[in-house]
């Protein structure tokens, strides 16, 4: 090989390395900026939750004079955040169990079995993912009203399940599609029926995908605001997003900013804890893809 060819290849390799370093450096810079944008407001919110309203208005960026949890007690009991918190846990927890059960069963059937209408059901579920929520608000209102489920937890739970089901099916489809068919046949030979094969063998094998989609569904359902505002106007059944909005709006000009920041921290904390504990499963499974 001539020296000219070697020099050209060496030059291309050096340029490629410089390009990679440039892309890597730019990516890390942008991620660092984004991290600061996200973390700084959160830390300021946590710091303000330990301060009085006078301290927040007088010196918003200073440290609190003393570490007191009075604001959290006020927000939890006086503002009713505690009741809204447990309402949200009940609604989101029930919705998550139902949507994971139904979504995994639907994804498994569509991925592993061929029958008339299989493709149609899959495409309808994909189309449902692109349907804007606000366009369904009015029909949903009258449907739940006619069923006697308006302003009730069961009505809100069913609505949550309906909107989370298409994404759950779409996400889990590829996990069940990639499972080895030999395992299914071996289970049938050993005498296991379809139900036992699904729950005892196939479902545990898709655990990474199930954990990931459960986290994503939890984040979406916990932060849901539009649906409960329209479909759940009974104050006793408020979820935490409604409770936060009510707490901020009802105070008027005499709002207790310290308690408001404490309520915001309690609203954010469950989502943050869930993501921190399960982020590895989320990162490891999303890369496997979800295309048919």
C-alpha positions as CSV (number, residue, x, y, z in Angstrom):
1,X,0.0,0.0,0.0
2,X,1.4,3.4,-1.0
3,X,2.2,6.1,1.5
4,X,-0.3,8.4,-0.1
5,X,-3.2,6.0,0.5
6,X,-2.1,5.5,4.1
7,X,-1.9,9.3,4.6
8,X,-5.4,9.8,3.2
9,X,-6.9,7.0,5.4
10,X,-5.1,8.5,8.4
11,X,-6.4,11.9,7.6
12,X,-10.0,10.6,7.3
13,X,-9.7,8.8,10.6
14,X,-8.4,11.9,12.4
15,X,-11.2,14.0,10.9
16,X,-13.7,11.4,12.0
17,X,-12.3,11.4,15.5
18,X,-12.5,15.2,15.7
19,X,-16.0,15.1,14.4
20,X,-17.0,12.5,17.1
21,X,-15.3,14.6,19.8
22,X,-17.2,17.7,18.5
23,X,-20.6,15.9,18.6
24,X,-19.8,14.4,22.0
25,X,-18.7,17.7,23.5
26,X,-21.8,19.6,22.1
27,X,-24.1,16.9,23.4
28,X,-22.6,17.0,26.9
29,X,-22.8,20.8,26.9
30,X,-26.5,20.8,25.9
31,X,-27.2,18.0,28.5
32,X,-25.4,20.0,31.1
33,X,-27.4,23.1,30.3
34,X,-30.6,21.1,30.4
35,X,-29.7,19.6,33.7
36,X,-29.1,23.0,35.2
37,X,-32.5,24.2,33.9
38,X,-34.3,21.3,35.5
39,X,-32.4,20.9,38.8
40,X,-32.0,24.6,39.8
41,X,-35.8,25.4,39.9
42,X,-36.4,22.1,41.8
43,X,-33.8,22.9,44.4
44,X,-35.1,26.4,44.8
45,X,-38.6,25.0,45.3
46,X,-37.3,22.6,48.0
47,X,-35.4,25.4,49.7
48,X,-38.5,27.7,49.6
49,X,-40.7,25.0,51.1
50,X,-38.8,25.5,54.4
51,X,-39.2,29.3,54.4
52,X,-42.0,31.6,55.5
53,X,-43.9,33.8,53.1
54,X,-42.1,36.8,54.5
55,X,-38.7,35.2,53.9
56,X,-39.6,34.2,50.3
57,X,-40.9,37.6,49.3
58,X,-38.1,39.4,51.1
59,X,-35.1,37.3,50.0
60,X,-36.2,34.6,47.6
61,X,-32.7,33.1,46.9
62,X,-31.4,33.1,50.5
63,X,-31.3,30.0,52.7
64,X,-34.1,29.5,55.3
65,X,-33.5,31.0,58.7
66,X,-34.4,27.7,60.3
67,X,-35.2,24.2,59.2
68,X,-38.9,23.7,60.0
69,X,-41.5,21.4,58.6
70,X,-44.5,23.6,59.5
71,X,-45.2,24.3,55.9
72,X,-45.5,20.6,55.1
73,X,-47.8,20.1,58.0
74,X,-50.0,23.0,56.9
75,X,-50.1,21.8,53.3
76,X,-50.8,18.2,54.3
77,X,-53.6,18.8,56.8
78,X,-54.9,22.4,56.4
79,X,-54.8,22.5,52.6
80,X,-56.0,18.9,52.3
81,X,-53.0,17.8,50.2
82,X,-52.9,14.6,52.3
83,X,-56.5,13.6,51.2
84,X,-55.7,14.5,47.6
85,X,-52.5,12.5,47.8
86,X,-54.3,9.3,48.9
87,X,-57.0,9.9,46.3
88,X,-54.3,10.0,43.6
89,X,-52.6,6.9,44.9
90,X,-55.9,5.0,44.8
91,X,-56.9,6.2,41.3
92,X,-53.5,5.9,39.7
93,X,-52.7,2.6,41.4
94,X,-56.0,1.0,40.3
95,X,-55.6,2.4,36.8
96,X,-52.0,1.2,36.6
97,X,-52.9,-2.4,37.6
98,X,-55.8,-2.6,35.2
99,X,-54.0,-1.0,32.2
100,X,-50.9,-3.2,32.7
101,X,-53.0,-6.4,33.0
102,X,-55.2,-5.6,29.9
103,X,-52.4,-4.0,27.9
104,X,-50.0,-7.0,28.4
105,X,-52.8,-9.4,27.5
106,X,-53.7,-7.5,24.4
107,X,-50.1,-7.1,23.3
108,X,-49.4,-10.8,23.8
109,X,-52.4,-11.9,21.7
110,X,-51.6,-9.5,18.9
111,X,-47.9,-10.4,18.9
112,X,-48.2,-14.2,19.2
113,X,-51.4,-15.2,17.4
114,X,-52.7,-14.7,13.9
115,X,-56.4,-14.4,13.5
116,X,-58.9,-12.4,11.4
117,X,-58.8,-8.7,12.5
118,X,-55.4,-8.9,14.1
119,X,-54.0,-6.2,11.9
120,X,-57.1,-4.0,12.2
121,X,-57.0,-4.1,16.0
122,X,-53.3,-3.2,16.0
123,X,-53.8,-0.3,13.6
124,X,-56.9,1.0,15.6
125,X,-54.8,1.0,18.8
126,X,-52.0,2.9,17.0
127,X,-54.5,5.5,15.7
128,X,-55.9,5.9,19.2
129,X,-52.4,7.0,20.4
130,X,-52.6,9.9,18.0
131,X,-56.1,11.0,19.1
132,X,-55.9,14.3,21.1
133,X,-57.3,14.0,24.6
134,X,-59.1,17.3,24.5
135,X,-61.2,16.2,21.5
136,X,-62.7,13.4,23.6
137,X,-63.6,15.5,26.6
138,X,-67.1,16.4,25.7
139,X,-68.2,12.9,24.5
140,X,-66.5,11.4,27.6
141,X,-68.4,13.8,29.8
142,X,-71.8,12.7,28.4
143,X,-70.9,9.0,28.3
144,X,-69.8,9.0,32.0
145,X,-72.9,11.0,32.9
146,X,-75.2,8.6,31.2
147,X,-73.5,5.6,32.9
148,X,-73.7,7.3,36.3
149,X,-69.9,7.4,36.6
150,X,-69.4,11.2,36.4
151,X,-67.5,12.6,39.4
152,X,-66.7,9.1,40.7
153,X,-63.4,7.3,41.1
154,X,-64.5,4.3,38.9
155,X,-65.3,6.7,36.0
156,X,-61.9,8.4,36.3
157,X,-60.1,5.0,36.5
158,X,-61.8,3.7,33.4
159,X,-61.0,6.8,31.5
160,X,-57.3,6.6,32.6
161,X,-57.2,3.0,31.5
162,X,-58.8,3.8,28.1
163,X,-56.2,6.5,27.3
164,X,-53.2,4.5,28.6
165,X,-54.1,1.2,27.0
166,X,-52.9,2.0,23.4
167,X,-49.5,3.1,24.4
168,X,-49.1,0.1,26.7
169,X,-50.0,-2.3,23.9
170,X,-47.7,-0.6,21.5
171,X,-44.8,-0.6,23.9
172,X,-45.2,-4.3,25.0
173,X,-45.9,-5.6,21.5
174,X,-42.2,-5.9,20.5
175,X,-41.3,-7.6,23.8
176,X,-43.8,-10.4,23.3
177,X,-42.9,-10.6,19.6
178,X,-39.3,-11.2,20.4
179,X,-39.9,-14.0,22.9
180,X,-38.8,-17.5,21.5
181,X,-41.6,-19.6,20.1
182,X,-39.9,-22.7,21.4
183,X,-40.6,-21.8,25.0
184,X,-44.3,-21.5,24.1
185,X,-44.4,-24.9,22.4
186,X,-42.5,-26.5,25.3
187,X,-45.1,-25.2,27.7
188,X,-47.9,-26.6,25.6
189,X,-46.2,-30.0,25.4
190,X,-45.8,-30.0,29.2
191,X,-49.6,-29.6,29.5
192,X,-49.8,-25.9,30.3
193,X,-52.8,-24.0,28.8
194,X,-52.7,-20.6,27.2
195,X,-53.6,-18.8,30.4
196,X,-50.9,-20.6,32.5
197,X,-48.4,-20.2,29.7
198,X,-49.0,-16.4,29.6
199,X,-48.9,-15.7,33.3
200,X,-46.3,-18.2,34.4
201,X,-43.9,-18.1,31.5
202,X,-44.4,-15.3,28.9
203,X,-45.3,-12.5,31.3
204,X,-42.2,-13.0,33.5
205,X,-39.9,-13.1,30.4
206,X,-41.3,-9.6,29.4
207,X,-40.6,-8.1,32.8
208,X,-38.1,-5.4,31.6
209,X,-40.7,-4.0,29.1
210,X,-43.5,-4.3,31.7
211,X,-41.5,-2.4,34.3
212,X,-40.6,0.3,31.8
213,X,-44.1,0.9,30.5
214,X,-45.4,0.9,34.1
215,X,-43.1,3.7,35.0
216,X,-44.1,5.7,31.9
217,X,-47.8,5.2,32.6
218,X,-47.3,6.1,36.3
219,X,-45.7,9.4,35.3
220,X,-48.4,10.2,32.8
221,X,-51.3,9.3,35.1
222,X,-49.9,11.0,38.2
223,X,-49.4,14.3,36.3
224,X,-52.8,14.1,34.5
225,X,-54.8,17.3,34.9
226,X,-57.2,17.8,32.1
227,X,-59.3,14.7,32.5
228,X,-59.9,14.9,36.3
229,X,-60.7,18.7,36.0
230,X,-63.5,18.0,33.6
231,X,-64.7,14.5,34.7
232,X,-64.1,14.7,38.5
233,X,-65.6,17.9,40.0
234,X,-66.5,16.4,43.3
235,X,-64.0,18.0,45.7
236,X,-63.9,14.9,48.0
237,X,-62.6,12.9,45.0
238,X,-60.0,15.4,43.9
239,X,-56.6,14.1,42.8
240,X,-53.4,15.9,43.7
241,X,-53.2,18.0,40.5
242,X,-56.7,19.4,41.2
243,X,-55.8,19.9,44.9
244,X,-52.7,21.9,44.0
245,X,-54.7,24.1,41.6
246,X,-57.5,24.6,44.1
247,X,-55.0,25.4,46.9
248,X,-53.3,28.1,44.8
249,X,-56.5,29.6,43.5
250,X,-58.5,29.7,46.7
251,X,-55.8,31.6,48.7
252,X,-56.2,34.8,46.6
253,X,-53.9,37.6,47.7
254,X,-53.2,36.0,51.1
255,X,-51.5,32.9,49.8
256,X,-49.1,31.0,52.0
257,X,-46.1,30.6,49.6
258,X,-44.2,28.4,52.0
259,X,-47.1,25.9,52.2
260,X,-47.6,26.1,48.5
261,X,-44.0,25.2,47.8
262,X,-44.2,22.4,50.3
263,X,-47.3,21.0,48.5
264,X,-45.4,21.2,45.2
265,X,-42.5,19.2,46.7
266,X,-44.9,16.5,48.0
267,X,-46.5,16.4,44.5
268,X,-43.2,15.9,42.7
269,X,-41.5,13.6,45.2
270,X,-43.4,10.3,44.4
271,X,-42.6,10.7,40.7
272,X,-39.0,11.5,41.4
273,X,-38.6,8.5,43.8
274,X,-40.2,6.1,41.3
275,X,-38.0,7.3,38.4
276,X,-34.8,7.1,40.5
277,X,-35.4,3.5,41.6
278,X,-36.5,2.2,38.2
279,X,-34.5,4.3,35.7
280,X,-32.1,1.4,34.9
281,X,-35.0,-0.8,33.7
282,X,-36.4,2.1,31.7
283,X,-33.1,2.8,30.0
284,X,-32.4,-0.8,29.3
285,X,-35.7,-1.7,27.7
286,X,-36.5,1.4,25.6
287,X,-33.5,0.7,23.3
288,X,-35.0,-2.6,22.2
289,X,-37.5,-0.7,20.0
290,X,-41.3,-0.9,19.6
291,X,-41.9,-1.2,15.9
292,X,-43.9,-3.9,14.2
